[in-house]
Amino acid sequence: MKWSADCQKICIIYEDGAVIVGTVDGQRLWGKEIKTHLAFVEWSPDGKNILFCTLNGEVHVYDTEGVYSHRVPIYCLDNGTEGAVAIAGIDWYAGWYGPDNQVPTLCIGFENGRVQIMRSDSDDKPVLIDTQLRCAGLKWDPNGSTVAVAGMQIQSQGSGADREVGVVQFYAPQGQHLRTLRVPGNNLRSISWEGTGLRLALAVDSHIFFANIRPDYLWGYFSHTLVYAVLRKERSEHIVVFWDTQSDEKYTKYIKHVAHIRSSDEFCVLVTKADDASGQYIVIVCNDIGSPVDSKYLNHEPLHVAMTNSHVIVASEDVVYIWMYRNSVSKQTNDLATAASVLGLGSKRRTEMMFHIDETFAGGAGLHDKESFVPPVAPAQDPIACITATEQCFLVAKESGVVQRYSLPHVSLETRFALRCRPQVIAGNCDSTRMSVIDINGMLTLYDIEVKPSSGHRLMGGESADAKKDVSTGQQLDFERKDVWNMRWASDNPDLFAIMEKTRMYIIRGLLPEEPVLSNAYICAFRDLQIQSVLIDEVIANPESPRKEVLLDFETKSLRDTRDILTKVSNLKDAFKFVDDNPHPRLWRLLAESALDQLDFGVAEKAFVRFEDYQGIQLVKRLRLLDDRVKQKAEVAVYFQRFDEAESLYREIDRKDLAIDLRVRLGDWFRVIQLAHGGNEDLLQQAWSAIGDYYADRGKWSNAAQYYAKAQNNSSLVDTYYFLEDYDSLERLITFLPESSPLLMDIGNKFTLVGLCEKAVQAYMRHGDITTAVQTCVTLNQWDLAVTLAQQQNFSQIEGLLSKYAQHLLDKNKKMEAVALYRKASKHTEAAKLLSQLAKETPGGAQKNPDRIKKLYLLAALEVEKYKTKTLALNTDATLGTITTAQTVQSLITQDQSVASDKALESPWRGCEAFHLYLLAQRQLYDGHLEKSMKTALRLADYEDIMDTQTIYSLIALTTYYNKFFLQCSRAFIKLEASLDVNEEMRTKFGDLALRIFTRNPPRDPSSAMLPCLKCNARVHDWEISCPSCSYRLPFCVASGRSIFPEERGPPGGHAPDAAGGVVRCKTCRHRMYTAEMRKNRYCPLCHSGLDGARLGAPY
């Protein structure tokens, strides 16, 4: 029977072919009689299909309703044996924590040991395996990363008799043989995985055995950082965690298709598959926070990876790739000719190299650049099984047992030898003289791989005939251990390594093991006689929040014994003898520290000499010069960083000065203030300044400012106020600093950076640097302040700077910026000229941007008014009231003559008036006030020098036509047809239009009101803009556009009511307007200035 993957359905089969399918609550769904004998049943992971295995080795597929679909093709059996070999087991992995969808998950095994692993029930390219077993069963682990195949295997005996032994073979989904487990007993019948995947239950005879499974996780350890990767199937990617085991900080990355993780002392390397269709792989070197340092792309599949402090070695089945990711110290070699032949004389060192495993390197050939390497076409006959690397060499082991040693960093084949096993994991010691091998059965053996002079140069330049005859130069040492699953060489002792055997950890010195320690931890590092290990199973189970309890440290027996001797034996000579018999830098350091504690300087000095600690030797010499034993104890306490103890010892002998000196050396300035309170003022200021630095380094600027102020450290105080943006305090500091202080320039520069021009000028002026002050005003575009400052200080270069900067803006066509510059520099006439020029050059003219043009003319007129006001004020101030009225008038006339050179400045309001009237006429026309619009439009005829003829007279013709003033309309058309500014096409159109109008309407104006002229008192029409008798230009109301006549003015004594037609004159532009037209508007329609306090003005 078999449950579906979601445990909602169950299928029960009988050998005679009866099938029953039901639900979890006992309800029967359907039953069926299949006309064949059944052996096994299996559900598909999605529960949509059921696979039935027959006794004759066939696999039939039915859907969930019991309808036959197809047969599963069998590829692993030889031709002619189909139907004759029974199925031993079938298992279709359906877990959620397994590999990606492209990995085979359907495993079918036959009793003859043949196994096929398929991606689906119709896969035509399955993975085929011959286990050489009489298969009894198979099962996927809960992670879907390993399939266990159990059965019996014939083993030859020495006497010639053969017997069967129980064997479990472990395979990866792609068919790689991972490990072989031999089981005692006569009949291995069934296997089952524990839910965690860490144990395997075996049914043997009448017993149940349990095997511990140690998975090969993706993990590494370097720089106190544990890096590990766990597949998140819901995200189809790996979560890669960089866990700083000291600070407990974690850095998480999400990376797809992580295949390998290896580490060195400072970096780790991640090997991933590119997330595209290129089929490339990426080799990424990362630091301890997970940031990529460098990366490379590979085209061959990385099956094996090794890493040193300078190189990354990646190997496929037959190709080795070497990447020198970090410059390392050049290897000292006597054979310079060989090095030259390998690297190439006169060439740069290559950082990426590749070679085929079967190439001989004869005459320097065989090694290629990555770009020039051509991959082999035929697969390797003896593929690579595993690799390892040290700082001096790297070793490549083949499945046949042949091991090849290559030198680093100058890659050359040094030697090769053969093993009497199939290696699975190899590792070299720190000086590359020994190699450990864990074979496919878990057997650990040791080999001497030191390159002897007789054979070390035999293969450097090329192979000799003798070398080809003897490939077993590696001598196996007399050491074997069974069931080993993890090992690590000590990084500082070539004879020391640790192994994990079953559930015990052994530390091996030479070839002798120490007493074992119970542990299931993986070994991270082994140095200083201390082993760092991690319970990686628990970390992988909870990858996002691991506990520090999973980190375990173990000490070697010699380290433990040395501690016991130092604590229990008072005579250090015995301890010295013990350490001398078991020398190690860590033990010598322990002995030296213990001797210092006991003030035994003779033993301490000898110990420091033995582990080459020069500073320790100097410390002993300095201690011997001290005449007081308490001082010696205090200095020893300082050496061991027991500073409070050292301070108390100094104070016991009333040497407060030594205690203060100690805290000063330590940089403990808070304690210095406590000890030196009320003492040396210079020392207190130094301490306060140092505390200010302490807070400044941590960004606590408010606290830093307080202590800098106490220390009178003005230089740091300036920076602190600047970072606090406390510009008021920084400004107050200017007055406290002496004149010509360099800090004043620093303050000025800081104010300049934040745009506080006046404060910056204050600092520069106090320093006496007028040039920088003026230059700052120029930089910050404060030209008014720059001009004032230059005039006060007789700085003659300001005009040149202003002109140069203005010309620079004009060259870049930044005319508005130039206008702003001239205004700030009080150059009103230049600003007015530019504004008038901008108004004339506005694209589209009156047809598109009349409001903008009016504003530009208005600004120009206001600038001229400012110029005149400024001129009058200067003349008045200069004479202090002594100039007569005639002289003042004469001065103004002179100024007017200087302005009159520019026509726009001579009559500054004309442009503004023209476009104001144009806009007013348009608004009145669209509002339906046709008569008012005509009167306003007729006044535009006075501004032909501002606006073009077509715009003016088109509007006049339009408004007069609507008002039936056909005489005025006729004159407008005559003007349009006669004007040379109008193109020929438009003149023709105007002529045709005039013909159609005046053939129906004679050119006569209707009668209108007649009012007296302001000058000659002759009667004129109210719509006329000038008197026909005396040619006097009648003033007009800027609010309505109509002419102002005496009868429409209010009484001359005060404000008249709206009905009386009072006239108000604007103080800014000096234009008049009827109060009746203004209504509640309190702003001038022309210049938009406020009319509060505007006086009643005469119309002339």
DAURQUI-V870073 format. One record per residue. N is the residue number from 1. PHI is phi in whole degrees, -180 to 180 (999 if undefined). Layout:
# DAURQUI-V870073
n=(N	N)
phi=(PHI	PHI)
This chain:
# DAURQUI-V870073
n=(1	2	3	4	5	6	7	8	9	10	11	12	13	14	15	16	17	18	19	20	21	22	23	24	25	26	27	28	29	30	31	32	33	34	35	36	37	38	39	40	41	42	43	44	45	46	47	48	49	50	51	52	53	54	55	56	57	58	59	60	61	62	63	64	65	66	67	68	69	70	71	72	73	74	75	76	77	78	79	80	81	82	83	84	85	86	87	88	89	90	91	92	93	94	95	96	97	98	99	100	101	102	103	104	105	106	107	108	109	110	111	112	113	114	115	116	117	118	119	120	121	122	123	124	125	126	127	128	129	130	131	132	133	134	135	136	137	138	139	140	141	142	143	144	145	146	147	148	149	150	151	152	153	154	155	156	157	158	159	160	161	162	163	164	165	166	167	168	169	170	171	172	173	174	175	176	177	178	179	180	181	182	183	184	185	186	187	188	189	190	191	192	193	194	195	196	197	198	199	200	201	202	203	204	205	206	207	208	209	210	211	212	213	214	215	216	217	218	219	220	221	222	223	224	225	226	227	228	229	230	231	232	233	234	235	236	237	238	239	240	241	242	243	244	245	246	247	248	249	250	251	252	253	254	255	256	257	258	259	260	261	262	263	264	265	266	267	268	269	270	271	272	273	274	275	276	277	278	279	280	281	282	283	284	285	286	287	288	289	290	291	292	293	294	295	296	297	298	299	300	301	302	303	304	305	306	307	308	309	310	311	312	313	314	315	316	317	318	319	320	321	322	323	324	325	326	327	328	329	330	331	332	333	334	335	336	337	338	339	340	341	342	343	344	345	346	347	348	349	350	351	352	353	354	355	356	357	358	359	360	361	362	363	364	365	366	367	368	369	370	371	372	373	374	375	376	377	378	379	380	381	382	383	384	385	386	387	388	389	390	391	392	393	394	395	396	397	398	399	400	401	402	403	404	405	406	407	408	409	410	411	412	413	414	415	416	417	418	419	420	421	422	423	424	425	426	427	428	429	430	431	432	433	434	435	436	437	438	439	440	441	442	443	444	445	446	447	448	449	450	451	452	453	454	455	456	457	458	459	460	461	462	463	464	465	466	467	468	469	470	471	472	473	474	475	476	477	478	479	480	481	482	483	484	485	486	487	488	489	490	491	492	493	494	495	496	497	498	499	500	501	502	503	504	505	506	507	508	509	510	511	512	513	514	515	516	517	518	519	520	521	522	523	524	525	526	527	528	529	530	531	532	533	534	535	536	537	538	539	540	541	542	543	544	545	546	547	548	549	550	551	552	553	554	555	556	557	558	559	560	561	562	563	564	565	566	567	568	569	570	571	572	573	574	575	576	577	578	579	580	581	582	583	584	585	586	587	588	589	590	591	592	593	594	595	596	597	598	599	600	601	602	603	604	605	606	607	608	609	610	611	612	613	614	615	616	617	618	619	620	621	622	623	624	625	626	627	628	629	630	631	632	633	634	635	636	637	638	639	640	641	642	643	644	645	646	647	648	649	650	651	652	653	654	655	656	657	658	659	660	661	662	663	664	665	666	667	668	669	670	671	672	673	674	675	676	677	678	679	680	681	682	683	684	685	686	687	688	689	690	691	692	693	694	695	696	697	698	699	700	701	702	703	704	705	706	707	708	709	710	711	712	713	714	715	716	717	718	719	720	721	722	723	724	725	726	727	728	729	730	731	732	733	734	735	736	737	738	739	740	741	742	743	744	745	746	747	748	749	750	751	752	753	754	755	756	757	758	759	760	761	762	763	764	765	766	767	768	769	770	771	772	773	774	775	776	777	778	779	780	781	782	783	784	785	786	787	788	789	790	791	792	793	794	795	796	797	798	799	800	801	802	803	804	805	806	807	808	809	810	811	812	813	814	815	816	817	818	819	820	821	822	823	824	825	826	827	828	829	830	831	832	833	834	835	836	837	838	839	840	841	842	843	844	845	846	847	848	849	850	851	852	853	854	855	856	857	858	859	860	861	862	863	864	865	866	867	868	869	870	871	872	873	874	875	876	877	878	879	880	881	882	883	884	885	886	887	888	889	890	891	892	893	894	895	896	897	898	899	900	901	902	903	904	905	906	907	908	909	910	911	912	913	914	915	916	917	918	919	920	921	922	923	924	925	926	927	928	929	930	931	932	933	934	935	936	937	938	939	940	941	942	943	944	945	946	947	948	949	950	951	952	953	954	955	956	957	958	959	960	961	962	963	964	965	966	967	968	969	970	971	972	973	974	975	976	977	978	979	980	981	982	983	984	985	986	987	988	989	990	991	992	993	994	995	996	997	998	999	1000	1001	1002	1003	1004	1005	1006	1007	1008	1009	1010	1011	1012	1013	1014	1015	1016	1017	1018	1019	1020	1021	1022	1023	1024	1025	1026	1027	1028	1029	1030	1031	1032	1033	1034	1035	1036	1037	1038	1039	1040	1041	1042	1043	1044	1045	1046	1047	1048	1049	1050	1051	1052	1053	1054	1055	1056	1057	1058	1059	1060	1061	1062	1063	1064	1065	1066	1067	1068	1069	1070	1071	1072	1073	1074	1075	1076	1077	1078	1079	1080	1081	1082	1083	1084	1085	1086	1087	1088	1089	1090	1091	1092	1093	1094	1095	1096	1097	1098	1099	1100)
phi=(999	-154	-84	-72	-63	-89	60	-101	-133	-134	-119	-115	-120	-121	-62	-79	108	-74	-131	-128	-120	-138	-102	-69	-92	93	-80	-83	-91	-163	-135	-158	-108	-96	-81	-165	-89	-104	-122	-140	-136	-149	-91	-74	-58	-86	75	-94	-133	-126	-106	-111	-102	-92	-71	-93	92	-101	-125	-107	-113	-123	-85	-72	-97	87	-93	-66	-113	-168	-102	-80	-69	-110	-112	-82	-89	-71	-61	94	-102	-63	85	-107	-114	-79	-80	-94	179	-142	-150	-116	-68	-134	-78	-95	-110	-89	-74	-73	-71	-85	-90	-62	-133	-95	-114	-125	-122	-113	-66	-82	94	-82	-136	-128	-117	-119	-80	-156	-76	-124	-67	-98	-133	-77	-85	-109	-134	-113	-83	62	-120	-91	-70	-116	174	-149	-160	-78	-76	-61	-94	71	-99	-146	-115	-101	-114	-108	177	-111	-127	-77	-119	-76	-102	-64	-82	102	-80	-109	-141	-95	-125	-76	-138	-118	-101	-111	-130	-79	-58	-88	98	-70	-78	-94	-163	-118	-118	-93	-121	-70	121	-105	-150	-92	-108	-155	-137	-156	-89	-72	-61	-82	79	-102	-142	-130	-95	-124	-94	-126	52	-104	-121	-120	-100	-121	-114	-80	-107	-113	-67	-91	-73	-89	-158	-164	-140	-161	48	60	-120	-100	-113	-150	-127	-131	-75	-105	-67	-68	-107	56	-155	-93	-92	-108	-113	-106	-106	-76	-72	-87	-91	63	-88	-127	-122	-109	-126	-117	-132	-89	58	-75	-107	-145	-135	-135	-141	-119	-75	-122	-136	-130	-125	-111	-113	-129	-97	-62	-87	-155	-89	-73	75	-83	-121	-117	-106	-117	-95	-123	-91	-78	-112	86	-81	-65	-96	-163	-152	-139	-107	-125	-102	-106	-71	-83	-91	-137	-137	-139	-144	-121	-72	-136	-131	-121	-115	-125	-132	-98	-69	-144	-121	-116	-115	-122	-125	-87	-79	-148	-64	-120	-70	-63	-69	-80	-130	-83	-93	-66	-66	-66	-60	-67	-69	-76	-82	93	-64	76	-107	-76	-66	-84	-91	-129	-137	-141	-157	-86	-67	-94	-75	-98	63	-70	63	83	-82	107	-95	-130	-68	-61	-72	-91	-74	-109	-67	-71	-88	-82	-68	-72	-78	-128	-71	-72	-100	-167	-140	-152	-148	-124	-70	-102	-161	-137	-120	-122	-108	-96	-64	-74	103	-76	-116	-115	-106	-121	-83	-133	-83	-85	-69	-155	-74	-92	-165	-146	-153	-117	-104	-100	-161	-98	-73	-114	-138	-126	-153	-110	-80	-69	-108	60	-107	-135	-134	-100	-131	-109	-88	-66	-97	86	-87	-101	-131	-118	-135	-87	-114	-64	-80	-80	-57	-71	-112	-68	-107	-70	-109	-69	-93	170	-81	-98	-67	-65	-65	-71	-76	-119	-105	-110	-79	-80	-89	-77	-87	-82	-157	-144	-139	-98	55	-94	-123	-158	-152	-153	-77	-68	-80	-129	-146	-71	-101	-120	-153	-123	-131	-110	-119	57	-111	-126	-108	-114	-109	-107	-110	71	-124	-105	-84	-90	-63	-75	-126	-68	-168	-114	-81	-87	-82	-90	-153	-142	-155	53	59	-133	-107	-103	-136	-143	-82	-67	-60	-71	-65	-66	-69	-134	-71	-85	-144	-71	-98	-69	-67	-79	-93	-124	-118	-128	-112	-73	-63	-63	-69	-65	-64	-63	-62	-63	-65	-68	-87	-104	-103	-83	-88	-72	-66	-66	-64	-62	-65	-64	-68	-65	-77	-125	-69	-166	-54	-65	-70	-64	-66	-61	-65	-64	-67	-65	-65	-64	-60	-93	58	-93	-73	-66	-66	-61	-65	-63	-67	-62	-66	-67	-107	59	-104	-65	-63	-64	-63	-64	-63	-62	-62	-68	-66	-67	-78	-75	-92	-117	-67	-66	-62	-63	-63	-64	-65	-65	-62	-63	-61	-89	63	-98	-73	-64	-64	-63	-64	-64	-66	-64	-73	-64	-98	60	-118	-63	-64	-70	-64	-64	-60	-61	-67	-65	-64	-79	78	-87	-75	-62	-71	-62	-64	-66	-77	-98	-61	78	-108	-65	-68	-63	-65	-64	-63	-63	-66	-60	-65	-66	-66	-58	-63	-60	-70	-66	-62	-100	77	-93	-72	-64	-64	-62	-63	-62	-74	-64	-65	-64	-82	56	-90	-65	-62	-71	-64	-61	-64	-65	-60	-66	-68	-77	60	-91	-75	-67	-65	-66	-69	-64	-67	-61	-73	-85	-79	-68	-62	68	-72	-60	-65	-62	-67	-64	-63	-59	-63	-67	-62	-63	-63	-98	83	-91	-69	-63	-68	-64	-63	-61	-67	-65	-67	-67	-76	93	-101	-69	-61	-65	-63	-66	-62	-65	-59	-66	-62	-87	65	-98	-73	-63	-69	-65	-67	-60	-64	-65	-69	-68	-101	55	-91	-85	-91	-66	-63	-65	-63	-62	-65	-64	-68	-63	-64	-61	-67	-68	-64	-90	61	-101	-73	-66	-65	-67	-63	-61	-63	-64	-64	-67	-89	61	-94	-70	-66	-64	-64	-64	-61	-65	-64	-63	-65	-63	-63	-69	-94	-62	-65	89	60	-67	-75	-117	-129	-66	-66	-66	-63	-61	-63	-66	-64	-64	-63	-62	-65	-65	-65	-65	-62	-63	-63	-66	-63	-65	-64	-63	-67	-66	-65	-68	-67	-68	-91	53	85	-92	-83	-76	-62	-64	-65	-62	-62	-60	-64	-65	-61	-61	-64	-63	-66	-69	-78	-64	-65	-112	-65	-67	-85	-68	-126	-66	-90	-63	-62	-64	-62	-60	-77	-66	-66	-62	-66	-64	-64	-63	-64	-64	-64	-73	-82	91	-88	-69	-67	-63	-63	-66	-60	-69	-65	-59	-71	-67	-63	-83	-126	-67	-79	-103	-112	-78	-61	-63	-65	-65	-81	-66	-67	-62	-61	-66	-69	-70	-64	-66	-91	63	-92	-74	-68	-66	-65	-63	-63	-65	-66	-59	-63	-67	-75	-95	-74	-77	-77	-96	-71	-62	-62	-69	-63	-63	-65	-62	-63	-64	-66	-63	-62	-68	-74	-88	-74	-104	-127	-67	-76	-132	-100	-74	-69	-147	-65	-115	-131	-76	-70	-70	-105	-103	69	-75	-83	-132	-68	-70	-96	-76	-102	-149	-79	-67	-83	-110	60	-74	-77	-75	-67	-132	-85	-73	-87	-120	88	-87	-71	-102	-120	-61	-64	-95	-83	-82	-63	-73	-92	178	-72	-100	-66	-58	-67	-78	73	-63	-115	-118	-114	-73	-74	-85	-95	61	-101	-103	-157	-72	-66	-64	-77	-78	53	-95	-76	-107	-129	-67	-65	-87	-105	63	-82	-68	-101	-64	84	-66	-92	-69	-123	-73	-74	-135)
